[in-house]
Amino acid sequence: MIPLPYLAWLSVCLIWGTTYLGIRVALESIPPALVGGIRWTIAGAVLALVLRVRGEALPAPKKWGGFALAGLLLIGFGNGAVIFAEQWVPSGIAAVIIGASPFWMMGIEALVPGGERLTRRGLVGLLIGFGGIVLLVWPDLTVGGAVGRQFAIGVVLLQIACLGWSAGSVYARRYAREDNALGGSALQMLFAGVMMLVLATIRGEWADLTFTPRALAAEMYLTVVGSLFAYSAYLYAIKHLPLSTVSLYSYINPVIAVVLGSLLLGEPFGMRIVIASAAVLAGVAVVKWTGVKRTGQQATGRASVARPAALNSDVRRRVAR
């Protein structure tokens, strides 16, 4: 039987590859801030209600500030910037660029106290991966006029999303932890969703909101499957598994997104995209292999000794329920 943390991670790998397509379809009639605001607010409220019905308390109010910050980074920037970027960047290309999140994660880890230091092999991985990103986006960046400018804005937004998601993951792992991962997940979704709704109101998006059958179906899928289920699974996974292991989902998401975007939306799919995507994933592979090797070398250290005890404690709590 697959351990629950790995099952949660596998769900993230498969589901989040489809959400890029869902965002692109939802944007057909729903303004960008509302795509995220509606999705995350409903998901957070439903999860909080379910927890209360089950008799499980949400995190104490004194911890809400940490969950609000984690929600802002992980969802507000990490997902919100992706939604805005997909107005101008094909979903498959967006997924490949977001697949470079481990590069940002490695850089942030190198800066925080006690984080993994940047190695020469890691730098090689960064160069390979970013070379792939340049190959992927350069032809569209050099297109003149409004189309080229909008695509460039989208690429910048995707890098902001990578930075926000990586910073949020590192922060949530260290400072926004909770015995009940679902309770923390509900608060993060609620805070981020309300922030997006406020942004949508400031931008005047409510006047442009319409629901076509396709867009409504996509928004419902994003809310229930992409947010309520997969995001909770992600937070559970980063609580119980090494961050370097969890971020391996970035291999699978782009492949699913590129194939779905090409088959269902007619997005571009040629040899350049294949080669560039392979370069990005190769760079990620080098970075991940470096992280795995370093983790193995530190297996006799204090942190690796303490981790099994924490896992065993959590197993005992789940059995007791």
C-alpha positions, 0 to 999 in steps of 0.5 A: 500500500502506498504511504499517504504522503506519497499518495498525496504527492502523486495526486499533485503530480497528476492533477496540477498538470491539468489545471493549466488547461482549466485556467485557460478555459476559465479565462474565456469568460471570467476575468483573471482575479475572479478566476482565482478569487472565486476558486480559492475562497469557495474551496477554503470556505468549504474545507473549513466548514467540513473541518468544523462539522467533523469537530476539528478546530482551525488553527488558533487566531494567533497563528493566522498571520503566518497562514495569511502570509503563506497563502499570499505567497503560495496562492496569491503570487504563486497561482494568481500570477499564473492566471494573469500570465495565461491571458497571453502565454499558452498553457503548455508553455506556462507549465514548462516555465513554472516547472523551473520553480525548483531553481528558485526553491534552491536559491531561496533554500541557499539564503535561509538559515540552515538551508541547503547551500548552492553547489557547482552542480546545482549551478550547472542545472540552473544554466541548463534549465534557464537556457531551455526557458530562453529557447522556449520563449525567445521567438515569441519575445522578439515578436513586435507590437502588442503581442510581443509585449503581452507575451513578455509581461506573461513571462515576467509574471510566470517568474514572479509566480515561481518566486512566490510559490518557492518562497511560500513553500519554504516559509510554510514548511518552516513557519506555517506548520500545523498538526492539522494540515487541512486546517492550515490549508483552509486558512491559506485558501481563504486568505488568498481567495479574499485577497484576490476578490479585493483585487478583482473589485479594485480592478472592476472585474465584476462588471465583466463577469459572465459564465459560459458552460465551458468556463463554469465547468473549468472553474468548478474543476479548478475549485473542487479538484485543483484547489480543495483536493490537490492544494491540501494534498500538496501541503500535506506532502511538504509537511511529511516529505523532503521538499526536494522530493515534493517538487519533483511534481514539476517533471510531470505537470508540464508534460500533461499541460503541453499535451492537453493544450496541444490536443484540446486547445490547438496550442503550438507544439513543435520540435523547439518546444520539445527540445526547450522543455527537455532542457528545462526538465534536464536542468531540474533533474540536475538540481534534484539529483544534487539535492538528493545526493546532499540529503543522502550525505547528511542522513547521519546528521541531527535533522535526518535522525529527528525526522523519522521520530516525527513521522512515527508520531504522526502515524500514531496520531492517524492510527489513534483516530 
